[in-house]
Structure formats: C-alpha cells, structure tokens
Amino acid sequence: MVPSGSFDVLLDHAQDKIVVVDEHGDVTYANEAIRRTLGYDPEDVLGTNAFDYIHPEDVDAIRTAFERLVHADGYAEDTATYRFRHADGSWVTFESRLSNCTDDDLDGYVVSSRDITDRVTAERDRQETTSRLQELAATTGDVLWMFSADWTELLFVNPAYEDVYGGDVEELYADPTSFLDTVHPEDVPRVEEAMAALATGDSQSIEYRADSTDGYGTWVWVQAEPIIEDGEVVRITGFTRDVTDRRRRERQLYVIDTLLRHNLRNDLTVVLGEARRIADAYPDAAPHTDVICDTAEALLESAEKGRALIERLDADASRHRVDVAATVEECVARIDDRYPNSTVDVACPDAARARCIDGLDAAITELLENAIHHNDDPEPAVHVTVTEGTDEVTVTVTDNATPIPGIEANVLTGDHDMTDVYHSSGLGLWLVYWLVERSNGEITVESSDDGNRIQVTFDRVTD
C-alpha cells in the first residue's frame, strides 16, 4: 500500500528523493523528487528494481545493508552513501537513510535519499589539493607553516623546519612558540613584534638569524600573511626561506665595493695630482701627462658610475607610475646645459605615464650622453621622441654617431653573455640595461653607417 491523499502531496513536495521498496528491492512508490534529482518519471520506475540503478562498485555494500534491515527482528535503520544512475547516464551520489518502518500503511521499506554529489566532488577536490600540497611541502626546501590567529596552535609545518631552524617538529606542535628558542636572542623582540602585527591583520616580511644548533649562523627570510574572514584574523600562514648564502654574498660585495671605490678614488686623486705637477715642472711632458690625466679622470668617472649603479640596484625595485614625457624633457634640459655644442631635439606628448622603478632619468641621461660622447661630429645631433601605444610607452633615441659595437648593443638588449662584462667599455650601458629590465621594459638597438636608433619600451599606465 502506498501513501495517499494529503500525505502523498507532502511527500511530492519534499526535496529528498523518497522511495518505498519491497523485500526484493522492487520500487512500490517514488515521490516527485525523483524527477528533479534523477530525471525519471515517478510512474516509470514503479516495479523496477532499485539495485539495477546503483553503480556496480557500490551495489554489493548497499544490498548487504538492505538485507540486514529485512532480517532485523525489530525496527532498524541504516545510512549509506552510493552512486545512482541518472536518466542521462551520469552518476549522482546519494546519502540515503534506509529503514524497515513497520507502519501498517506502508507495504515495504522506506529509502530517503539526498543528493550530495556537489559535496562529494568538493571533498574529493579538496583531498587531491591537500595531497598535492603535502607532496610540495615535503619536497621544498622552504619552511611552510600555518598558526592559529593567537599563535597558540600550530596547524601545519613541513619537515624543512628541522633543517632550517634546527628545531624538532613534534616539539613545535606541542609548544607552538618554541620556535622562538631557535631565534637569535637579539632578534627575538623584532620577531615578536612581527607576530603581534600579524595577529592584528598586517602582512609582514622580516629577516633574522636562527638555528641555535649552528650558533645562529642561519639567516632566514619570512614572508607572512594573516588570513582574514569577516574582518577577523582566523589564521596566520607564511613561508621561511634560508637566505644565508645571499646575505653572505651581499656582505662580501659591499665590502669589496666599498674598499675598491674608496681606494680607487683616493689613489686616482694622487695620480692626477702628481701628473699635473709633472706637467707644470716639465712642459714638454704635457702630451704624456695629458694621457695620464684623461685616463685617471675616466676611471674616476667609472667609479662614480659604479657607485650610482650599486645605489640603484640596492634601491626599492617596486614599479610605480612615472611620467616618461616629463622625465625625458628634464633629461634633455640637463644635457643641453652640459653639452652646449650638441643639439638635442625632443618630441613628447603632454604626458605619457608608464610603470617603472626609480632611476628612469639616469637611464635616459646615459643614453643621451652615450650618443654625444661617441660622435665624431664636433656638433653632435640627437633626436628623442616619446610615443604612446595602446599598452606601451616608447622612448626612441636617434643619433648620427658611429655604429654601436655589437658587444655594447648586446649589453643593452640583454643578449650578453657574462664573459662580455670584461669586453664592454663601461658601466653606463649596464646601468641602462638593469634599470629597464627591472622595470619590466624592453630595449631594441638598430645601428647603421648613418647612426643608431635605440628604443626603450615600458608598460603604459592607463588609469
């Protein structure tokens, strides 16, 4: 006997699929939800066997659970998850509640089913993502970690923690703040300050010394982010990278650069002074002392360019909005003052904004000076234009100088090999290359007997 009347209407409006089957699994009733969830007409499934719709890999388990209900002495129910065939041939995952309801009005066993396909798919995707993240975490040399918002619970850390910090993963899970014991005592206050800032929602980037087992000889860089939900910090996650080698190289380069530039400047000043005294005492030696003075002054200029280059490379590398047209105009005015015998024509729009790092003026000035210095004409001519495209801003420097040697052009375009460093004539073109490269720009060089054409292109800012 199947439900009827108002009770039947209520069942047809239920969101869950409800069927009644006999002891063999044959369907004796199906509500309207079977049409919405599976695409079957309720009347069409009457008399069919429910097990024929269940996925072959799931049918044995469901049949076993159903038979336990059939043979139970009293009331019994069970819950099962399985795949059920849709009318279009696809599979829908159901979570079903089976019971041997003994109500006299029901001639069979009630199965109430809810479609959980989306939930199962999401869970499977989550498990796959988790598995991939665990594989990545196990193989990377960086320490990946996640803490609760108040730092009282360690939610995740990968094995790299032990190599970088010299601590024990199990101890860290037991006491999440124990990693502070691996931090150099002088750096602990800065680390605690960063932790407090993260707990209030501020991102942090910090470097400090760690690994007490190695005498705190390890320098680490930590990049951390608060996870905010509904305006509240719920977790803190980040990574730690061993930057010891980088810090060591930076210190070595700083010492070498400082000593070389200081000693070079002082020694060349002595050379220039002595050469001038010789020229005053022995006028006939002037041709030779002039060579000494010119060479020493060129070396001093290179030393100053080296200082400028290092300062630029140490500066903030973030790109920001720059009015390229205004910058070019300023550079041209500066060149006009320095080289009154040269002619520099400029054509710029009122404004041309691009995204660059600081130092664009140094790059443009270097290109203009290079065009003048390497020009055999007593009155060098240089033409500069700034143009805007849909996505880019382009600066073009055209001259009538001798063709730029291939090895110098390769420095500008980035096609150089490191062995070219020795053969290139100076640091100026390297300065141009690095400033443009760090601005995500591009350089092209065209040379002929009539002169050179250098184009520098940057990403245009349209907002």
C-alpha positions in Angstrom: 0.0 0.0 0.0 1.4 3.4 -0.9 0.8 6.8 0.7 -2.2 8.7 -0.5 -4.1 11.9 0.0 -2.6 15.0 1.6 0.3 12.9 2.9 1.1 12.0 -0.7 1.1 15.7 -1.7 3.5 16.5 1.1 5.9 13.8 0.0 5.8 15.0 -3.6 7.0 18.5 -2.3 9.8 17.1 -0.3 13.3 18.0 -1.5 14.7 14.5 -0.8 14.0 11.5 -3.0 11.8 9.1 -1.2 11.0 5.6 -2.4 9.4 2.5 -0.9 10.7 -0.9 -2.0 9.7 -4.4 -1.2 11.9 -7.1 0.3 13.4 -7.7 -3.1 14.2 -4.1 -3.8 11.4 -3.5 -6.3 10.1 0.0 -6.2 6.5 0.3 -5.0 6.4 4.1 -4.6 8.5 7.1 -5.7 7.8 10.8 -4.9 8.2 13.7 -7.4 11.7 14.5 -6.2 13.0 11.6 -8.4 12.1 13.6 -11.4 14.1 16.7 -10.1 17.1 14.8 -9.0 17.4 11.9 -11.5 15.3 12.8 -14.5 12.9 9.9 -14.1 9.1 10.0 -14.2 7.9 8.5 -10.9 5.5 6.2 -12.6 8.2 4.8 -14.9 10.3 3.5 -12.0 7.4 1.6 -10.3 8.0 -2.1 -10.5 11.7 -1.7 -11.4 14.4 -3.0 -9.1 16.3 -0.2 -7.2 19.6 -2.2 -7.2 19.7 -2.0 -11.1 20.3 1.7 -10.8 23.1 1.5 -8.3 26.7 1.7 -9.5 28.3 -1.7 -9.9 31.1 -0.9 -7.5 28.6 0.1 -4.7 25.7 -2.3 -5.2 27.1 -5.2 -3.0 27.6 -2.9 0.0 24.1 -1.4 -0.3 22.5 -4.9 -0.8 24.2 -6.2 2.3 22.9 -3.2 4.4 19.4 -3.6 3.0 19.3 -7.3 3.8 20.2 -6.5 7.4 17.1 -4.4 7.6 14.9 -7.0 6.0 16.0 -9.7 8.5 16.0 -7.5 11.6 13.7 -8.6 14.4 12.5 -5.1 15.3 12.8 -1.6 14.0 16.1 -0.9 12.3 17.7 1.8 10.2 21.0 2.5 8.4 22.7 5.2 6.5 24.6 4.6 3.2 26.4 6.6 0.6 26.5 5.3 -3.0 26.2 6.3 -6.7 22.8 6.2 -8.5 22.4 6.3 -12.3 20.7 9.4 -13.7 18.3 9.2 -16.6 21.1 10.8 -18.8 23.6 8.1 -17.9 25.6 10.1 -15.4 26.0 9.2 -11.7 24.5 11.1 -8.8 25.9 10.5 -5.3 23.2 9.9 -2.7 23.3 9.8 1.0 20.4 7.6 2.0 18.6 6.7 5.2 17.1 3.2 5.0 14.5 1.9 7.5 12.3 -1.1 7.9 9.4 1.1 9.1 6.7 -1.2 10.4 3.8 1.2 9.9 0.8 -0.7 8.6 0.1 1.9 6.0 3.5 1.2 4.3 3.9 -2.1 2.5 7.7 -2.1 2.2 11.0 -0.4 3.2 11.5 3.4 3.1 14.6 4.9 1.5 15.1 8.7 1.9 17.9 10.0 -0.3 19.7 13.3 -0.5 21.9 14.4 -3.5 25.4 15.1 -2.1 27.2 15.0 -5.4 28.5 18.6 -5.1 29.7 17.9 -1.6 31.5 14.7 -2.5 33.1 16.4 -5.6 34.3 19.3 -3.4 35.7 16.9 -0.8 37.5 14.9 -3.5 38.9 18.1 -5.0 40.0 19.2 -1.5 41.7 15.9 -0.8 43.5 16.0 -4.1 44.6 19.6 -3.5 45.7 18.6 0.1 47.7 15.6 -1.3 49.4 17.8 -3.8 50.2 20.5 -1.2 51.6 17.8 1.1 53.8 16.5 -1.7 55.0 20.0 -2.4 55.6 20.7 1.3 57.6 17.5 1.7 60.0 18.3 -1.2 60.5 22.1 -0.9 63.5 23.5 1.0 61.3 26.4 2.3 59.5 26.0 5.6 55.7 26.2 5.0 53.7 26.9 8.1 50.3 27.9 9.5 49.4 29.0 13.0 46.2 30.0 14.7 45.5 33.7 15.0 46.8 33.9 18.5 49.9 31.7 17.9 48.7 29.2 20.5 48.2 26.3 17.9 50.4 25.1 15.1 48.1 24.0 12.3 50.8 22.9 9.8 54.5 22.8 9.3 56.6 20.8 6.8 59.8 18.8 7.6 62.0 21.6 6.2 61.6 23.3 9.6 64.1 20.9 11.2 66.8 21.7 8.6 66.3 25.5 8.6 65.6 26.2 12.3 67.4 23.2 13.8 64.2 22.5 15.9 62.0 19.5 16.3 58.6 19.3 14.5 56.9 17.3 17.3 58.2 19.8 19.9 56.8 22.7 17.8 53.4 21.1 17.6 53.4 20.6 21.4 54.6 24.1 22.1 54.0 26.4 19.1 56.1 29.3 20.4 59.1 27.0 20.9 60.5 28.2 17.5 61.5 31.4 19.3 64.1 29.3 21.2 65.8 28.8 17.8 65.9 32.6 17.0 69.0 34.7 17.9 68.2 36.4 21.3 68.9 39.9 19.8 66.3 39.2 17.0 63.6 37.8 19.2 62.0 41.2 20.0 61.7 42.0 16.3 60.1 38.6 15.6 57.6 39.0 18.5 56.7 42.5 17.2 56.1 41.0 13.7 53.9 38.2 15.3 51.8 40.8 17.1 51.3 42.8 13.9 50.2 39.7 12.0 47.7 38.9 14.7 46.1 42.3 14.1 45.9 41.8 10.4 49.2 43.3 9.0 51.3 41.4 6.5 55.0 41.0 7.4 58.3 40.5 5.8 61.3 40.1 8.1 64.8 38.6 8.1 66.6 37.3 11.2 69.1 34.8 12.5 68.1 31.3 13.5 69.2 27.8 14.3 70.9 27.8 17.7 72.4 24.4 17.0 74.6 26.2 14.4 75.5 29.2 16.5 72.6 31.2 14.9 74.6 31.1 11.7 71.5 30.8 9.5 69.8 33.9 8.1 66.1 33.4 7.2 63.6 35.5 5.3 60.0 35.2 6.5 57.0 36.3 4.4 53.8 36.0 6.4 50.1 36.8 5.7 47.1 36.9 8.0 44.0 35.0 6.8 41.0 37.2 7.5 37.4 36.1 7.5 34.5 38.5 8.2 37.0 41.2 9.3 38.7 38.9 11.8 42.1 37.2 11.7 41.5 33.5 11.9 44.9 32.0 10.8 48.4 33.2 10.0 50.3 31.5 7.3 53.6 32.0 5.5 57.0 30.6 4.5 60.5 30.8 5.7 63.5 30.7 3.3 67.1 30.2 4.1 68.9 33.2 2.7 72.3 32.7 4.4 74.2 32.5 1.1 72.5 35.6 -0.2 73.3 37.6 2.9 76.9 36.4 2.8 77.3 37.4 -0.9 75.8 40.8 -0.1 78.2 41.5 2.7 81.1 40.4 0.6 80.1 42.6 -2.3 79.5 45.5 0.0 83.0 45.2 1.5 84.7 44.8 -1.9 82.7 47.6 -3.5 83.4 50.0 -0.6 87.1 49.2 -0.5 87.6 49.4 -4.2 85.7 52.6 -4.7 87.4 54.3 -1.7 90.9 53.1 -2.6 90.4 53.8 -6.3 89.2 57.3 -5.8 92.0 58.1 -3.4 94.7 56.6 -5.5 93.5 58.2 -8.7 93.4 61.6 -7.0 97.0 61.1 -6.1 97.8 60.1 -9.7 96.1 63.2 -11.1 97.9 65.4 -8.6 101.3 64.0 -9.5 100.6 64.1 -13.3 99.7 67.8 -13.0 102.8 68.6 -11.0 104.9 66.8 -13.6 103.2 68.8 -16.4 103.9 72.0 -14.6 107.6 71.1 -13.9 108.2 69.6 -17.4 106.0 71.3 -20.0 107.5 69.1 -22.7 105.9 66.1 -21.0 102.4 67.5 -21.3 101.3 65.1 -24.1 102.1 62.2 -21.8 100.7 63.7 -18.7 97.5 64.6 -20.6 97.1 60.9 -21.3 97.6 60.0 -17.7 95.1 62.7 -16.6 92.5 61.7 -19.2 92.7 58.0 -18.2 92.6 58.8 -14.5 89.5 61.0 -14.9 87.8 58.3 -17.0 88.5 55.8 -14.2 87.1 58.2 -11.6 84.0 58.6 -13.8 83.6 54.9 -13.9 84.0 54.6 -10.1 81.2 57.2 -9.7 79.0 55.3 -12.2 79.7 52.2 -10.2 78.6 53.9 -7.1 75.4 55.1 -8.8 74.8 51.6 -10.3 75.0 49.9 -6.9 72.8 52.5 -5.3 70.2 51.9 -8.0 70.4 48.2 -7.6 70.0 48.4 -3.8 67.1 50.8 -4.1 63.4 49.8 -3.9 62.6 47.7 -7.0 58.9 48.2 -6.9 57.4 49.8 -10.1 55.2 52.9 -9.9 53.6 55.5 -12.1 56.2 57.7 -13.9 55.5 60.5 -16.4 58.0 59.4 -19.1 57.4 62.6 -21.1 58.3 64.9 -18.2 61.3 62.8 -17.3 62.7 63.0 -20.9 62.1 66.7 -21.0 64.1 67.1 -17.8 67.0 64.9 -19.1 67.2 66.8 -22.3 67.4 70.2 -20.5 70.2 68.8 -18.3 72.1 67.6 -21.4 71.7 70.9 -23.1 73.4 72.6 -20.1 76.3 70.1 -20.0 76.9 69.9 -23.8 76.2 73.3 -25.3 77.9 72.3 -28.6 75.4 69.4 -29.1 71.9 69.6 -30.5 69.2 67.5 -28.8 65.7 67.8 -30.4 62.8 66.3 -28.4 59.2 65.5 -29.3 56.9 64.4 -26.5 53.2 64.4 -25.7 52.0 66.5 -22.8 52.1 63.4 -20.6 53.0 59.7 -21.1 52.7 57.6 -18.0 54.3 54.2 -17.6 55.1 51.8 -14.8 58.9 52.0 -13.9 61.2 51.7 -11.0 63.1 54.8 -9.7 66.0 55.8 -11.9 64.5 56.2 -15.3 66.1 59.7 -15.5 69.6 58.0 -15.1 68.9 55.6 -17.9 67.7 58.3 -20.3 70.6 60.6 -19.4 73.1 57.8 -20.0 71.6 57.1 -23.5 71.9 60.7 -24.4 75.4 61.1 -23.1 76.5 57.9 -24.9 75.1 59.3 -28.2 77.1 62.5 -27.7 80.4 61.0 -26.4 80.7 58.5 -29.2 80.0 61.0 -32.0 82.9 62.2 -34.2 80.9 65.2 -35.3 82.1 68.4 -33.4 78.4 69.3 -33.1 76.6 66.0 -32.3 72.9 65.8 -33.1 70.4 63.6 -31.1 66.7 63.3 -31.6 64.4 62.0 -28.8 60.7 61.1 -29.1 58.2 59.7 -26.7 55.2 57.9 -28.1 52.2 56.2 -26.6 50.7 53.0 -27.9 47.7 51.0 -26.6 49.7 49.2 -23.9 53.1 50.8 -24.0 55.1 54.0 -23.8 58.2 54.1 -26.1 61.3 56.3 -25.8 63.3 56.5 -29.1 66.8 58.0 -29.1 68.3 58.5 -32.6 71.8 59.9 -33.3 74.3 60.4 -36.1 77.2 58.7 -34.2 79.3 55.8 -35.2 77.5 52.4 -35.0 77.3 50.9 -31.6 79.6 47.9 -31.4 77.7 44.6 -31.3 79.0 43.7 -27.9 77.7 47.0 -26.5 74.3 46.6 -28.2 74.1 43.1 -26.6 74.5 44.6 -23.2 71.5 46.9 -23.8 69.2 44.2 -25.2 70.1 41.6 -22.7 71.7 39.2 -25.2 75.0 39.4 -23.5 77.0 36.5 -22.0 78.7 37.1 -18.7 82.0 36.9 -20.4 81.0 40.1 -22.2 81.4 42.0 -19.0 85.1 42.2 -19.5 84.9 43.4 -23.1 82.2 46.0 -22.7 83.6 49.5 -22.4 81.9 50.8 -19.3 79.2 50.6 -16.6 76.8 53.1 -18.2 75.1 50.7 -20.6 74.8 48.1 -17.8 73.0 50.8 -15.7 70.6 51.3 -18.6 70.0 47.6 -19.0 69.3 46.9 -15.4 67.1 49.8 -14.8 65.0 48.9 -17.9 65.0 45.2 -17.1 63.8 45.7 -13.5 61.1 48.0 -14.8 59.8 45.0 -17.0 60.7 47.1 -20.1 62.4 46.2 -23.4 65.3 47.7 -25.4 65.9 47.4 -29.1 69.0 48.7 -30.9 69.4 49.4 -34.7 72.8 50.6 -36.0 74.0 51.6 -39.4 76.6 53.9 -41.0 74.0 56.8 -40.6 73.8 56.4 -36.9 71.9 54.5 -34.1 68.3 54.1 -33.1 67.6 52.9 -29.6 64.0 52.2 -28.4 63.1 51.6 -24.8 59.5 50.4 -24.1 57.6 50.3 -20.8 54.2 49.2 -19.7 51.7 52.1 -20.1 49.5 53.2 -17.2 46.0 53.9 -18.5 44.1 54.6 -15.3 
